[in-house]
Amino acid sequence: MLVEAVVGQHLGHDWAAIKAHARDLYFVNSRNDPYGCDDTQGRAMFERLGGTQIVRDDGHFGDYDQPYQTFELLDKLID
């Protein structure tokens, strides 16, 4: 799982190797993430790796003020 700021910087990741070793790629982002892990970040990853981007309006999934006992969307994606 890559969790890094991507937009506006070169990270030196071997994008071809990541893509070659991943079966299914899903980028789940929120438009209103207060920490910058937003749909723009997800789009930058999607453009490099392909896959599926899912955009919601749910803040930072599972933040201190938004506890997730389960994350049903992720459960469905990895099932």
C-alpha positions as CSV (number, residue, x, y, z in Angstrom):
1,M,0.0,0.0,0.0
2,L,1.4,3.3,-1.0
3,V,0.5,6.1,1.3
4,E,2.6,9.2,0.3
5,A,2.1,12.6,-1.0
6,V,2.5,12.3,-4.8
7,V,1.1,15.5,-6.4
8,G,3.8,17.9,-7.4
9,Q,6.8,15.8,-6.6
10,H,8.8,13.0,-8.1
11,L,9.0,10.0,-5.7
12,G,11.3,7.7,-7.6
13,H,9.0,4.7,-7.3
14,D,9.2,2.1,-9.9
15,W,5.7,2.5,-11.1
16,A,6.0,-0.2,-13.8
17,A,7.1,-2.7,-11.1
18,I,4.3,-1.8,-8.8
19,K,1.8,-2.1,-11.6
20,A,3.2,-5.5,-12.7
21,H,3.0,-6.9,-9.1
22,A,-0.4,-5.7,-8.2
23,R,-3.5,-7.6,-9.2
24,D,-6.3,-5.0,-8.5
25,L,-5.6,-1.4,-7.6
26,Y,-8.3,0.6,-5.8
27,F,-7.8,4.2,-4.7
28,V,-10.4,5.3,-2.2
29,N,-10.3,9.0,-1.6
30,S,-12.4,11.7,-0.1
31,R,-12.8,15.1,-1.7
32,N,-12.7,16.8,1.8
33,D,-9.9,14.9,3.5
34,P,-8.4,17.4,6.0
35,Y,-4.9,15.9,5.7
36,G,-4.5,16.2,2.0
37,C,-5.1,12.5,1.2
38,D,-7.8,13.7,-1.2
39,D,-9.1,12.8,-4.6
40,T,-6.3,14.8,-6.2
41,Q,-3.7,12.6,-4.5
42,G,-5.7,9.5,-5.5
43,R,-5.9,10.7,-9.1
44,A,-2.1,11.1,-9.3
45,M,-1.7,7.5,-8.2
46,F,-4.4,6.3,-10.6
47,E,-2.8,8.1,-13.5
48,R,0.5,6.3,-12.8
49,L,-0.9,2.9,-12.0
50,G,-4.4,2.5,-13.5
51,G,-7.0,0.7,-11.6
52,T,-10.2,2.1,-10.1
53,Q,-10.6,5.4,-8.2
54,I,-13.5,5.7,-5.8
55,V,-14.2,9.2,-4.6
56,R,-16.4,10.0,-1.6
57,D,-17.2,13.0,0.6
58,D,-16.3,11.3,3.9
59,G,-13.4,13.3,5.4
60,H,-10.4,11.2,6.5
61,F,-11.8,7.7,6.7
62,G,-11.7,6.5,10.3
63,D,-10.2,9.7,11.8
64,Y,-10.2,10.3,15.6
65,D,-13.6,12.0,15.3
66,Q,-15.0,9.5,12.8
67,P,-14.4,6.0,14.2
68,Y,-15.0,3.2,11.8
69,Q,-15.7,-0.1,13.5
70,T,-15.7,-1.6,10.0
71,F,-15.1,-0.1,6.5
72,E,-17.7,-2.0,4.5
73,L,-16.6,-0.6,1.2
74,L,-13.1,-2.0,1.7
75,D,-14.5,-5.3,2.9
76,K,-16.4,-5.5,-0.4
77,L,-13.4,-4.6,-2.5
78,I,-11.0,-7.2,-1.0
79,D,-13.6,-10.0,-0.6
